[in-house]
Amino acid sequence: MTDTRTEMIRERLARELAPASLEIIDESAKHAGHAGAASGGGHFIVHIVADAFRDKTLIQRHRLVYDAVGDIMHREIHALSIQAKTPDEI
């Protein structure tokens, strides 16, 4: 199931933001017993590099990521840590 959630996140981010680079780390196992884990939601870290973030504030970048995965938030994702950069920032 974890691989399925990771792929769901990857597919949505790729479709919406066309990233130059995308890494998704599933840390769900580290949060076993946590309320979010009990409800089935996973804990993920996303490192994403995309032109879509150019001239955007940190909050605007995070909103773009959350908008892309919005339909699976709170069902498949309990916590999402985001590092969003432009290609010029790496």
PENOR-V542567 format. One record per run of one state. SS is the DSSP state (H for helix, E for strand, L for the rest). FROM is the first residue (numbers start at 0). TO is the last residue. If there is no record, write none. Layout:
# PENOR-V542567
ss:SS from:FROM to:TO
ss:SS from:FROM to:TO
This chain:
# PENOR-V542567
ss:L from:0 to:0
ss:H from:1 to:16
ss:L from:17 to:19
ss:E from:20 to:25
ss:L from:26 to:26
ss:H from:27 to:30
ss:L from:31 to:33
ss:H from:34 to:37
ss:L from:38 to:40
ss:E from:41 to:48
ss:L from:49 to:49
ss:H from:50 to:52
ss:L from:53 to:56
ss:H from:57 to:71
ss:E from:72 to:72
ss:L from:73 to:75
ss:E from:76 to:84
ss:L from:85 to:85
ss:H from:86 to:88
ss:L from:89 to:89
